[in-house]
Amino acid sequence: MPIVERAANVLGLLEAKGFGSKPIVFVAHSLGGLLVKQLLRSGTELGNEYWSRIIQYVRGCAFLATPHTGSGIATWVNRIGKLVKASQTVT
């Protein structure tokens, strides 16, 4: 599943669980950090009023081993192209 869709799913789950009235701090590892970054972006840009409210309550993010500028393995997989089928997330 593309990361944009994953972020929308997480925002929907947070909405269903009643988030958006207390401060939120995300602690994320590796791909989870990329998901949090996309979640923040989607919550801000997609125009969903409830998701925007959730984002307004985010007070911090801690990223642990998050590949902010990409991953060497993902770069390698993209270079060898059709020999290895890359997932949507790696692409």
LOVEX-905067 format. One record per atom (N, C-alpha, C, CB): x, y, z; residue number from 1; residue in three letters; atom name. Coordinates in Angstrom, 3 decimals, always signed. Glycine has a CB too. Example, Ala and Ser with C-alpha at 12.3 -4.5 7.8 and 13.67 -1.06 7.14 Angstrom:
2
+----------+----------+----------+-----+-----+----+
!        X !        Y !        Z !   k !   r !  a !
+----------+----------+----------+-----+-----+----+
!  +13.190 !   -5.690 !   +7.800 !   1 ! ALA !  N !
!  +12.300 !   -4.500 !   +7.800 !   1 ! ALA ! CA !
!  +13.200 !   -3.300 !   +7.800 !   1 ! ALA !  C !
!  +11.308 !   -4.473 !   +9.046 !   1 ! ALA ! CB !
!  +12.850 !   -2.250 !   +7.080 !   2 ! SER !  N !
!  +13.670 !   -1.060 !   +7.140 !   2 ! SER ! CA !
!  +12.900 !   +0.030 !   +7.870 !   2 ! SER !  C !
!  +14.084 !   -0.598 !   +5.725 !   2 ! SER ! CB !
+----------+----------+----------+-----+-----+----+
//
This chain:
91
+----------+----------+----------+-----+-----+----+
!        X !        Y !        Z !   k !   r !  a !
+----------+----------+----------+-----+-----+----+
!   +0.850 !   -1.167 !   +0.000 !   1 ! MET !  N !
!   +0.000 !   +0.000 !   +0.000 !   1 ! MET ! CA !
!   +0.902 !   +1.239 !   +0.000 !   1 ! MET !  C !
!   -0.970 !   -0.007 !   +1.227 !   1 ! MET ! CB !
!   +0.640 !   +2.183 !   -0.868 !   2 ! PRO !  N !
!   +1.440 !   +3.415 !   -0.887 !   2 ! PRO ! CA !
!   +1.363 !   +4.154 !   +0.448 !   2 ! PRO !  C !
!   +0.969 !   +4.337 !   -2.020 !   2 ! PRO ! CB !
!   +2.423 !   +4.853 !   +0.764 !   3 ! ILE !  N !
!   +2.518 !   +5.519 !   +2.073 !   3 ! ILE ! CA !
!   +1.442 !   +6.586 !   +2.275 !   3 ! ILE !  C !
!   +3.890 !   +6.152 !   +2.231 !   3 ! ILE ! CB !
!   +0.979 !   +7.207 !   +1.192 !   4 ! VAL !  N !
!   -0.088 !   +8.215 !   +1.307 !   4 ! VAL ! CA !
!   -1.372 !   +7.543 !   +1.805 !   4 ! VAL !  C !
!   -0.338 !   +8.926 !   -0.067 !   4 ! VAL ! CB !
!   -1.672 !   +6.371 !   +1.271 !   5 ! GLU !  N !
!   -2.862 !   +5.641 !   +1.715 !   5 ! GLU ! CA !
!   -2.702 !   +5.137 !   +3.148 !   5 ! GLU !  C !
!   -3.145 !   +4.463 !   +0.775 !   5 ! GLU ! CB !
!   -1.505 !   +4.692 !   +3.485 !   6 ! ARG !  N !
!   -1.259 !   +4.241 !   +4.861 !   6 ! ARG ! CA !
!   -1.492 !   +5.392 !   +5.840 !   6 ! ARG !  C !
!   +0.186 !   +3.688 !   +5.009 !   6 ! ARG ! CB !
!   -1.004 !   +6.566 !   +5.488 !   7 ! ALA !  N !
!   -1.178 !   +7.732 !   +6.360 !   7 ! ALA ! CA !
!   -2.656 !   +8.072 !   +6.527 !   7 ! ALA !  C !
!   -0.419 !   +8.946 !   +5.795 !   7 ! ALA ! CB !
!   -3.416 !   +8.017 !   +5.445 !   8 ! ALA !  N !
!   -4.852 !   +8.291 !   +5.526 !   8 ! ALA ! CA !
!   -5.538 !   +7.258 !   +6.426 !   8 ! ALA !  C !
!   -5.488 !   +8.283 !   +4.112 !   8 ! ALA ! CB !
!   -5.114 !   +5.999 !   +6.334 !   9 ! ASN !  N !
!   -5.679 !   +4.961 !   +7.198 !   9 ! ASN ! CA !
!   -5.377 !   +5.235 !   +8.668 !   9 ! ASN !  C !
!   -5.136 !   +3.588 !   +6.802 !   9 ! ASN ! CB !
!   -4.152 !   +5.639 !   +8.965 !  10 ! VAL !  N !
!   -3.782 !   +5.940 !  +10.350 !  10 ! VAL ! CA !
!   -4.567 !   +7.148 !  +10.858 !  10 ! VAL !  C !
!   -2.260 !   +6.202 !  +10.464 !  10 ! VAL ! CB !
!   -4.703 !   +8.164 !  +10.038 !  11 ! LEU !  N !
!   -5.493 !   +9.335 !  +10.441 !  11 ! LEU ! CA !
!   -6.942 !   +8.940 !  +10.712 !  11 ! LEU !  C !
!   -5.435 !  +10.430 !   +9.352 !  11 ! LEU ! CB !
!   -7.484 !   +8.075 !   +9.883 !  12 ! GLY !  N !
!   -8.840 !   +7.592 !  +10.105 !  12 ! GLY ! CA !
!   -8.956 !   +6.812 !  +11.411 !  12 ! GLY !  C !
!   -9.281 !   +6.722 !   +8.940 !  12 ! GLY ! CB !
!   -7.942 !   +6.017 !  +11.718 !  13 ! LEU !  N !
!   -7.924 !   +5.268 !  +12.973 !  13 ! LEU ! CA !
!   -7.823 !   +6.210 !  +14.170 !  13 ! LEU !  C !
!   -6.757 !   +4.271 !  +12.984 !  13 ! LEU ! CB !
!   -6.957 !   +7.208 !  +14.070 !  14 ! LEU !  N !
!   -6.841 !   +8.190 !  +15.150 !  14 ! LEU ! CA !
!   -8.158 !   +8.923 !  +15.361 !  14 ! LEU !  C !
!   -5.722 !   +9.196 !  +14.846 !  14 ! LEU ! CB !
!   -8.827 !   +9.250 !  +14.262 !  15 ! GLU !  N !
!  -10.137 !   +9.899 !  +14.349 !  15 ! GLU ! CA !
!  -11.137 !   +8.978 !  +15.052 !  15 ! GLU !  C !
!  -10.652 !  +10.280 !  +12.937 !  15 ! GLU ! CB !
!  -11.170 !   +7.709 !  +14.658 !  16 ! ALA !  N !
!  -12.105 !   +6.748 !  +15.246 !  16 ! ALA ! CA !
!  -11.851 !   +6.543 !  +16.736 !  16 ! ALA !  C !
!  -12.010 !   +5.414 !  +14.520 !  16 ! ALA ! CB !
!  -10.593 !   +6.672 !  +17.156 !  17 ! LYS !  N !
!  -10.224 !   +6.487 !  +18.566 !  17 ! LYS ! CA !
!  -10.386 !   +7.766 !  +19.386 !  17 ! LYS !  C !
!   -8.788 !   +6.000 !  +18.668 !  17 ! LYS ! CB !
!  -10.806 !   +8.864 !  +18.742 !  18 ! GLY !  N !
!  -11.096 !  +10.087 !  +19.472 !  18 ! GLY ! CA !
!   -9.914 !  +11.018 !  +19.708 !  18 ! GLY !  C !
!  -11.673 !   +9.736 !  +20.759 !  18 ! GLY ! CB !
!   -8.831 !  +10.831 !  +18.960 !  19 ! PHE !  N !
!   -7.698 !  +11.744 !  +19.098 !  19 ! PHE ! CA !
!   -8.087 !  +13.116 !  +18.575 !  19 ! PHE !  C !
!   -6.454 !  +11.207 !  +18.346 !  19 ! PHE ! CB !
!   -7.424 !  +14.149 !  +19.076 !  20 ! GLY !  N !
!   -7.684 !  +15.503 !  +18.608 !  20 ! GLY ! CA !
!   -8.161 !  +16.429 !  +19.693 !  20 ! GLY !  C !
!   -8.682 !  +15.478 !  +17.520 !  20 ! GLY ! CB !
!   -7.979 !  +15.994 !  +20.952 !  21 ! SER !  N !
!   -8.363 !  +16.864 !  +22.061 !  21 ! SER ! CA !
!   -7.274 !  +16.947 !  +23.130 !  21 ! SER !  C !
!   -9.658 !  +16.371 !  +22.684 !  21 ! SER ! CB !
!   -6.205 !  +16.175 !  +22.965 !  22 ! LYS !  N !
!   -5.081 !  +16.180 !  +23.909 !  22 ! LYS ! CA !
!   -3.784 !  +16.200 !  +23.115 !  22 ! LYS !  C !
!   -5.130 !  +14.939 !  +24.865 !  22 ! LYS ! CB !
!   -2.704 !  +16.694 !  +23.731 !  23 ! PRO !  N !
!   -1.422 !  +16.728 !  +23.029 !  23 ! PRO ! CA !
!   -0.960 !  +15.333 !  +22.585 !  23 ! PRO !  C !
!   -0.364 !  +17.358 !  +23.924 !  23 ! PRO ! CB !
!   -0.307 !  +15.291 !  +21.425 !  24 ! ILE !  N !
!   +0.187 !  +14.038 !  +20.841 !  24 ! ILE ! CA !
!   +1.677 !  +14.190 !  +20.569 !  24 ! ILE !  C !
!   -0.588 !  +13.673 !  +19.525 !  24 ! ILE ! CB !
!   +2.440 !  +13.157 !  +20.911 !  25 ! VAL !  N !
!   +3.857 !  +13.073 !  +20.567 !  25 ! VAL ! CA !
!   +4.062 !  +11.735 !  +19.866 !  25 ! VAL !  C !
!   +4.784 !  +13.211 !  +21.845 !  25 ! VAL ! CB !
!   +4.635 !  +11.775 !  +18.668 !  26 ! PHE !  N !
!   +4.921 !  +10.555 !  +17.932 !  26 ! PHE ! CA !
!   +6.362 !  +10.139 !  +18.173 !  26 ! PHE !  C !
!   +4.653 !  +10.745 !  +16.427 !  26 ! PHE ! CB !
!   +6.578 !   +8.856 !  +18.424 !  27 ! VAL !  N !
!   +7.905 !   +8.261 !  +18.483 !  27 ! VAL ! CA !
!   +7.894 !   +7.171 !  +17.423 !  27 ! VAL !  C !
!   +8.260 !   +7.691 !  +19.936 !  27 ! VAL ! CB !
!   +8.740 !   +7.315 !  +16.413 !  28 ! ALA !  N !
!   +8.677 !   +6.414 !  +15.266 !  28 ! ALA ! CA !
!  +10.056 !   +5.917 !  +14.873 !  28 ! ALA !  C !
!   +8.021 !   +7.107 !  +14.084 !  28 ! ALA ! CB !
!  +10.090 !   +4.675 !  +14.432 !  29 ! HIS !  N !
!  +11.338 !   +4.043 !  +14.010 !  29 ! HIS ! CA !
!  +11.273 !   +3.712 !  +12.522 !  29 ! HIS !  C !
!  +11.616 !   +2.764 !  +14.839 !  29 ! HIS ! CB !
!  +12.334 !   +3.995 !  +11.818 !  30 ! SER !  N !
!  +12.525 !   +3.617 !  +10.423 !  30 ! SER ! CA !
!  +11.361 !   +4.056 !   +9.537 !  30 ! SER !  C !
!  +12.711 !   +2.122 !  +10.318 !  30 ! SER ! CB !
!  +10.698 !   +3.116 !   +8.861 !  31 ! LEU !  N !
!   +9.600 !   +3.451 !   +7.962 !  31 ! LEU ! CA !
!   +8.464 !   +4.134 !   +8.707 !  31 ! LEU !  C !
!   +9.087 !   +2.201 !   +7.264 !  31 ! LEU ! CB !
!   +8.312 !   +3.838 !   +9.987 !  32 ! GLY !  N !
!   +7.289 !   +4.510 !  +10.792 !  32 ! GLY ! CA !
!   +7.500 !   +6.016 !  +10.817 !  32 ! GLY !  C !
!   +7.290 !   +3.962 !  +12.216 !  32 ! GLY ! CB !
!   +8.752 !   +6.450 !  +10.791 !  33 ! GLY !  N !
!   +9.048 !   +7.880 !  +10.745 !  33 ! GLY ! CA !
!   +8.585 !   +8.513 !   +9.446 !  33 ! GLY !  C !
!  +10.531 !   +8.114 !  +10.926 !  33 ! GLY ! CB !
!   +8.781 !   +7.795 !   +8.354 !  34 ! LEU !  N !
!   +8.297 !   +8.304 !   +7.066 !  34 ! LEU ! CA !
!   +6.773 !   +8.357 !   +7.064 !  34 ! LEU !  C !
!   +8.807 !   +7.421 !   +5.899 !  34 ! LEU ! CB !
!   +6.161 !   +7.374 !   +7.701 !  35 ! LEU !  N !
!   +4.697 !   +7.369 !   +7.810 !  35 ! LEU ! CA !
!   +4.207 !   +8.563 !   +8.624 !  35 ! LEU !  C !
!   +4.209 !   +6.057 !   +8.453 !  35 ! LEU ! CB !
!   +4.885 !   +8.875 !   +9.729 !  36 ! VAL !  N !
!   +4.498 !  +10.030 !  +10.548 !  36 ! VAL ! CA !
!   +4.645 !  +11.319 !   +9.739 !  36 ! VAL !  C !
!   +5.359 !  +10.100 !  +11.840 !  36 ! VAL ! CB !
!   +5.727 !  +11.451 !   +8.993 !  37 ! LYS !  N !
!   +5.903 !  +12.649 !   +8.175 !  37 ! LYS ! CA !
!   +4.775 !  +12.791 !   +7.152 !  37 ! LYS !  C !
!   +7.260 !  +12.611 !   +7.461 !  37 ! LYS ! CB !
!   +4.390 !  +11.670 !   +6.525 !  38 ! GLN !  N !
!   +3.296 !  +11.719 !   +5.560 !  38 ! GLN ! CA !
!   +1.969 !  +11.984 !   +6.247 !  38 ! GLN !  C !
!   +3.224 !  +10.417 !   +4.771 !  38 ! GLN ! CB !
!   +1.782 !  +11.437 !   +7.430 !  39 ! LEU !  N !
!   +0.571 !  +11.667 !   +8.210 !  39 ! LEU ! CA !
!   +0.411 !  +13.161 !   +8.505 !  39 ! LEU !  C !
!   +0.610 !  +10.853 !   +9.526 !  39 ! LEU ! CB !
!   +1.490 !  +13.804 !   +8.911 !  40 ! LEU !  N !
!   +1.451 !  +15.246 !   +9.191 !  40 ! LEU ! CA !
!   +1.118 !  +16.034 !   +7.923 !  40 ! LEU !  C !
!   +2.802 !  +15.721 !   +9.774 !  40 ! LEU ! CB !
!   +1.710 !  +15.628 !   +6.834 !  41 ! ARG !  N !
!   +1.461 !  +16.319 !   +5.565 !  41 ! ARG ! CA !
!   +0.022 !  +16.120 !   +5.102 !  41 ! ARG !  C !
!   +2.431 !  +15.823 !   +4.487 !  41 ! ARG ! CB !
!   -0.449 !  +14.874 !   +5.140 !  42 ! SER !  N !
!   -1.816 !  +14.581 !   +4.707 !  42 ! SER ! CA !
!   -2.838 !  +15.273 !   +5.600 !  42 ! SER !  C !
!   -2.063 !  +13.071 !   +4.703 !  42 ! SER ! CB !
!   -2.593 !  +15.262 !   +6.898 !  43 ! GLY !  N !
!   -3.512 !  +15.915 !   +7.822 !  43 ! GLY ! CA !
!   -3.609 !  +17.407 !   +7.598 !  43 ! GLY !  C !
!   -3.092 !  +15.651 !   +9.230 !  43 ! GLY ! CB !
!   -2.547 !  +17.977 !   +7.087 !  44 ! THR !  N !
!   -2.516 !  +19.408 !   +6.813 !  44 ! THR ! CA !
!   -3.103 !  +19.744 !   +5.449 !  44 ! THR !  C !
!   -1.099 !  +19.920 !   +6.900 !  44 ! THR ! CB !
!   -2.820 !  +18.920 !   +4.441 !  45 ! GLU !  N !
!   -3.124 !  +19.283 !   +3.059 !  45 ! GLU ! CA !
!   -4.403 !  +18.693 !   +2.477 !  45 ! GLU !  C !
!   -2.007 !  +18.882 !   +2.214 !  45 ! GLU ! CB !
!   -4.961 !  +17.641 !   +3.060 !  46 ! LEU !  N !
!   -6.097 !  +16.975 !   +2.428 !  46 ! LEU ! CA !
!   -7.443 !  +17.624 !   +2.702 !  46 ! LEU !  C !
!   -6.147 !  +15.568 !   +2.873 !  46 ! LEU ! CB !
!   -7.485 !  +18.595 !   +3.589 !  47 ! GLY !  N !
!   -8.712 !  +19.353 !   +3.798 !  47 ! GLY ! CA !
!   -9.750 !  +18.694 !   +4.699 !  47 ! GLY !  C !
!   -9.326 !  +19.622 !   +2.499 !  47 ! GLY ! CB !
!   -9.377 !  +17.598 !   +5.364 !  48 ! ASN !  N !
!  -10.301 !  +16.965 !   +6.298 !  48 ! ASN ! CA !
!  -10.237 !  +17.729 !   +7.619 !  48 ! ASN !  C !
!   -9.958 !  +15.447 !   +6.502 !  48 ! ASN ! CB !
!  -11.336 !  +18.303 !   +8.021 !  49 ! GLU !  N !
!  -11.372 !  +19.160 !   +9.212 !  49 ! GLU ! CA !
!  -10.928 !  +18.419 !  +10.474 !  49 ! GLU !  C !
!  -12.778 !  +19.713 !   +9.412 !  49 ! GLU ! CB !
!  -11.377 !  +17.197 !  +10.650 !  50 ! TYR !  N !
!  -11.024 !  +16.446 !  +11.853 !  50 ! TYR ! CA !
!   -9.541 !  +16.105 !  +11.852 !  50 ! TYR !  C !
!  -11.864 !  +15.164 !  +11.957 !  50 ! TYR ! CB !
!   -9.001 !  +15.683 !  +10.700 !  51 ! TRP !  N !
!   -7.581 !  +15.360 !  +10.617 !  51 ! TRP ! CA !
!   -6.730 !  +16.589 !  +10.885 !  51 ! TRP !  C !
!   -7.243 !  +14.774 !   +9.247 !  51 ! TRP ! CB !
!   -7.173 !  +17.746 !  +10.416 !  52 ! SER !  N !
!   -6.443 !  +18.990 !  +10.694 !  52 ! SER ! CA !
!   -6.404 !  +19.262 !  +12.196 !  52 ! SER !  C !
!   -7.094 !  +20.183 !   +9.952 !  52 ! SER ! CB !
!   -7.503 !  +18.982 !  +12.871 !  53 ! ARG !  N !
!   -7.549 !  +19.180 !  +14.325 !  53 ! ARG ! CA !
!   -6.562 !  +18.240 !  +15.028 !  53 ! ARG !  C !
!   -8.985 !  +18.945 !  +14.860 !  53 ! ARG ! CB !
!   -6.480 !  +16.992 !  +14.563 !  54 ! ILE !  N !
!   -5.517 !  +16.051 !  +15.144 !  54 ! ILE ! CA !
!   -4.104 !  +16.617 !  +15.008 !  54 ! ILE !  C !
!   -5.618 !  +14.655 !  +14.455 !  54 ! ILE ! CB !
!   -3.765 !  +17.103 !  +13.814 !  55 ! ILE !  N !
!   -2.421 !  +17.629 !  +13.547 !  55 ! ILE ! CA !
!   -2.128 !  +18.842 !  +14.430 !  55 ! ILE !  C !
!   -2.275 !  +18.008 !  +12.058 !  55 ! ILE ! CB !
!   -3.128 !  +19.656 !  +14.723 !  56 ! GLN !  N !
!   -2.925 !  +20.822 !  +15.576 !  56 ! GLN ! CA !
!   -2.506 !  +20.431 !  +16.994 !  56 ! GLN !  C !
!   -4.193 !  +21.656 !  +15.625 !  56 ! GLN ! CB !
!   -2.825 !  +19.221 !  +17.404 !  57 ! TYR !  N !
!   -2.472 !  +18.764 !  +18.743 !  57 ! TYR ! CA !
!   -1.116 !  +18.058 !  +18.800 !  57 ! TYR !  C !
!   -3.540 !  +17.841 !  +19.256 !  57 ! TYR ! CB !
!   -0.440 !  +17.913 !  +17.677 !  58 ! VAL !  N !
!   +0.887 !  +17.284 !  +17.686 !  58 ! VAL ! CA !
!   +1.882 !  +18.259 !  +18.306 !  58 ! VAL !  C !
!   +1.336 !  +16.874 !  +16.235 !  58 ! VAL ! CB !
!   +2.541 !  +17.800 !  +19.349 !  59 ! ARG !  N !
!   +3.509 !  +18.641 !  +20.073 !  59 ! ARG ! CA !
!   +4.951 !  +18.237 !  +19.812 !  59 ! ARG !  C !
!   +3.236 !  +18.582 !  +21.558 !  59 ! ARG ! CB !
!   +5.149 !  +17.069 !  +19.216 !  60 ! GLY !  N !
!   +6.517 !  +16.664 !  +18.936 !  60 ! GLY ! CA !
!   +6.589 !  +15.340 !  +18.207 !  60 ! GLY !  C !
!   +7.300 !  +16.581 !  +20.210 !  60 ! GLY ! CB !
!   +7.758 !  +15.101 !  +17.614 !  61 ! CYS !  N !
!   +8.035 !  +13.844 !  +16.919 !  61 ! CYS ! CA !
!   +9.469 !  +13.454 !  +17.239 !  61 ! CYS !  C !
!   +7.808 !  +13.974 !  +15.364 !  61 ! CYS ! CB !
!   +9.678 !  +12.189 !  +17.534 !  62 ! ALA !  N !
!  +11.025 !  +11.649 !  +17.714 !  62 ! ALA ! CA !
!  +11.228 !  +10.593 !  +16.637 !  62 ! ALA !  C !
!  +11.232 !  +11.047 !  +19.163 !  62 ! ALA ! CB !
!  +12.243 !  +10.798 !  +15.816 !  63 ! PHE !  N !
!  +12.528 !   +9.870 !  +14.732 !  63 ! PHE ! CA !
!  +13.769 !   +9.053 !  +15.091 !  63 ! PHE !  C !
!  +12.728 !  +10.629 !  +13.388 !  63 ! PHE ! CB !
!  +13.636 !   +7.739 !  +15.053 !  64 ! LEU !  N !
!  +14.741 !   +6.836 !  +15.368 !  64 ! LEU ! CA !
!  +15.092 !   +6.038 !  +14.116 !  64 ! LEU !  C !
!  +14.373 !   +5.883 !  +16.553 !  64 ! LEU ! CB !
!  +16.260 !   +6.268 !  +13.565 !  65 ! ALA !  N !
!  +16.748 !   +5.563 !  +12.373 !  65 ! ALA ! CA !
!  +15.796 !   +5.694 !  +11.191 !  65 ! ALA !  C !
!  +16.965 !   +4.095 !  +12.688 !  65 ! ALA ! CB !
!  +15.207 !   +6.860 !  +11.037 !  66 ! THR !  N !
!  +14.312 !   +7.115 !   +9.906 !  66 ! THR ! CA !
!  +15.131 !   +7.570 !   +8.707 !  66 ! THR !  C !
!  +13.239 !   +8.180 !  +10.271 !  66 ! THR ! CB !
!  +14.950 !   +6.921 !   +7.552 !  67 ! PRO !  N !
!  +15.732 !   +7.297 !   +6.364 !  67 ! PRO ! CA !
!  +15.148 !   +8.540 !   +5.686 !  67 ! PRO !  C !
!  +15.779 !   +6.125 !   +5.361 !  67 ! PRO ! CB !
!  +15.361 !   +9.704 !   +6.288 !  68 ! HIS !  N !
!  +14.782 !  +10.951 !   +5.782 !  68 ! HIS ! CA !
!  +15.203 !  +11.260 !   +4.342 !  68 ! HIS !  C !
!  +15.180 !  +12.102 !   +6.684 !  68 ! HIS ! CB !
!  +16.388 !  +10.865 !   +3.963 !  69 ! THR !  N !
!  +16.874 !  +11.158 !   +2.607 !  69 ! THR ! CA !
!  +16.941 !   +9.907 !   +1.746 !  69 ! THR !  C !
!  +18.249 !  +11.810 !   +2.668 !  69 ! THR ! CB !
!  +16.225 !   +8.875 !   +2.136 !  70 ! GLY !  N !
!  +16.206 !   +7.637 !   +1.364 !  70 ! GLY ! CA !
!  +17.078 !   +6.581 !   +1.997 !  70 ! GLY !  C !
!  +16.657 !   +7.891 !   -0.057 !  70 ! GLY ! CB !
!  +16.991 !   +5.411 !   +1.456 !  71 ! SER !  N !
!  +17.732 !   +4.266 !   +1.969 !  71 ! SER ! CA !
!  +18.652 !   +3.741 !   +0.883 !  71 ! SER !  C !
!  +16.774 !   +3.155 !   +2.460 !  71 ! SER ! CB !
!  +19.836 !   +3.343 !   +1.272 !  72 ! GLY !  N !
!  +20.772 !   +2.773 !   +0.313 !  72 ! GLY ! CA !
!  +20.214 !   +1.527 !   -0.353 !  72 ! GLY !  C !
!  +22.081 !   +2.449 !   +0.993 !  72 ! GLY ! CB !
!  +19.502 !   +0.706 !   +0.397 !  73 ! ILE !  N !
!  +18.913 !   -0.509 !   -0.163 !  73 ! ILE ! CA !
!  +17.842 !   -0.149 !   -1.184 !  73 ! ILE !  C !
!  +18.318 !   -1.393 !   +0.953 !  73 ! ILE ! CB !
!  +17.004 !   +0.827 !   -0.867 !  74 ! ALA !  N !
!  +15.957 !   +1.240 !   -1.804 !  74 ! ALA ! CA !
!  +16.575 !   +1.788 !   -3.090 !  74 ! ALA !  C !
!  +15.039 !   +2.300 !   -1.158 !  74 ! ALA ! CB !
!  +17.645 !   +2.539 !   -2.961 !  75 ! THR !  N !
!  +18.333 !   +3.077 !   -4.134 !  75 ! THR ! CA !
!  +18.877 !   +1.942 !   -4.990 !  75 ! THR !  C !
!  +19.473 !   +4.024 !   -3.712 !  75 ! THR ! CB !
!  +19.463 !   +0.948 !   -4.341 !  76 ! TRP !  N !
!  +20.016 !   -0.201 !   -5.043 !  76 ! TRP ! CA !
!  +18.918 !   -0.967 !   -5.770 !  76 ! TRP !  C !
!  +20.750 !   -1.123 !   -4.067 !  76 ! TRP ! CB !
!  +17.796 !   -1.206 !   -5.095 !  77 ! VAL !  N !
!  +16.671 !   -1.924 !   -5.709 !  77 ! VAL ! CA !
!  +16.162 !   -1.164 !   -6.930 !  77 ! VAL !  C !
!  +15.525 !   -2.124 !   -4.686 !  77 ! VAL ! CB !
!  +16.041 !   +0.139 !   -6.831 !  78 ! ASN !  N !
!  +15.583 !   +0.932 !   -7.974 !  78 ! ASN ! CA !
!  +16.565 !   +0.852 !   -9.144 !  78 ! ASN !  C !
!  +15.386 !   +2.393 !   -7.558 !  78 ! ASN ! CB !
!  +17.830 !   +0.753 !   -8.851 !  79 ! ARG !  N !
!  +18.837 !   +0.705 !   -9.918 !  79 ! ARG ! CA !
!  +18.804 !   -0.602 !  -10.690 !  79 ! ARG !  C !
!  +20.218 !   +0.911 !   -9.340 !  79 ! ARG ! CB !
!  +18.526 !   -1.701 !  -10.022 !  80 ! ILE !  N !
!  +18.529 !   -2.974 !  -10.747 !  80 ! ILE ! CA !
!  +17.196 !   -3.244 !  -11.433 !  80 ! ILE !  C !
!  +18.858 !   -4.116 !   -9.799 !  80 ! ILE ! CB !
!  +16.251 !   -2.345 !  -11.217 !  81 ! GLY !  N !
!  +15.022 !   -2.311 !  -11.988 !  81 ! GLY ! CA !
!  +14.192 !   -3.571 !  -12.007 !  81 ! GLY !  C !
!  +15.340 !   -1.971 !  -13.335 !  81 ! GLY ! CB !
!  +14.022 !   -4.125 !  -13.194 !  82 ! LYS !  N !
!  +13.069 !   -5.206 !  -13.398 !  82 ! LYS ! CA !
!  +13.539 !   -6.555 !  -12.855 !  82 ! LYS !  C !
!  +12.776 !   -5.337 !  -14.852 !  82 ! LYS ! CB !
!  +14.796 !   -6.684 !  -12.505 !  83 ! LEU !  N !
!  +15.264 !   -7.953 !  -11.936 !  83 ! LEU ! CA !
!  +14.633 !   -8.220 !  -10.577 !  83 ! LEU !  C !
!  +16.787 !   -7.949 !  -11.809 !  83 ! LEU ! CB !
!  +14.399 !   -7.158 !   -9.830 !  84 ! VAL !  N !
!  +13.772 !   -7.275 !   -8.513 !  84 ! VAL ! CA !
!  +12.553 !   -6.366 !   -8.515 !  84 ! VAL !  C !
!  +14.774 !   -6.896 !   -7.348 !  84 ! VAL ! CB !
!  +11.412 !   -6.926 !   -8.202 !  85 ! LYS !  N !
!  +10.186 !   -6.112 !   -8.170 !  85 ! LYS ! CA !
!  +10.131 !   -5.365 !   -6.850 !  85 ! LYS !  C !
!   +8.907 !   -6.996 !   -8.357 !  85 ! LYS ! CB !
!  +10.241 !   -4.060 !   -6.926 !  86 ! ALA !  N !
!  +10.216 !   -3.214 !   -5.726 !  86 ! ALA ! CA !
!   +8.776 !   -2.962 !   -5.301 !  86 ! ALA !  C !
!  +10.947 !   -1.868 !   -5.980 !  86 ! ALA ! CB !
!   +8.584 !   -2.882 !   -3.994 !  87 ! SER !  N !
!   +7.251 !   -2.538 !   -3.485 !  87 ! SER ! CA !
!   +6.958 !   -1.076 !   -3.778 !  87 ! SER !  C !
!   +7.146 !   -2.817 !   -1.961 !  87 ! SER ! CB !
!   +5.698 !   -0.696 !   -3.637 !  88 ! GLN !  N !
!   +5.287 !   +0.693 !   -3.863 !  88 ! GLN ! CA !
!   +6.035 !   +1.623 !   -2.903 !  88 ! GLN !  C !
!   +3.750 !   +0.848 !   -3.682 !  88 ! GLN ! CB !
!   +6.235 !   +1.183 !   -1.676 !  89 ! THR !  N !
!   +6.919 !   +2.004 !   -0.671 !  89 ! THR ! CA !
!   +8.374 !   +2.248 !   -1.058 !  89 ! THR !  C !
!   +6.849 !   +1.333 !   +0.708 !  89 ! THR ! CB !
!   +9.066 !   +1.225 !   -1.544 !  90 ! VAL !  N !
!  +10.466 !   +1.375 !   -1.956 !  90 ! VAL ! CA !
!  +10.550 !   +2.293 !   -3.153 !  90 ! VAL !  C !
!  +11.099 !   +0.008 !   -2.285 !  90 ! VAL ! CB !
!   +9.633 !   +2.149 !   -4.093 !  91 ! THR !  N !
!   +9.624 !   +3.007 !   -5.277 !  91 ! THR ! CA !
!   +9.374 !   +4.448 !   -4.892 !  91 ! THR !  C !
!   +8.566 !   +2.540 !   -6.276 !  91 ! THR ! CB !
+----------+----------+----------+-----+-----+----+
//
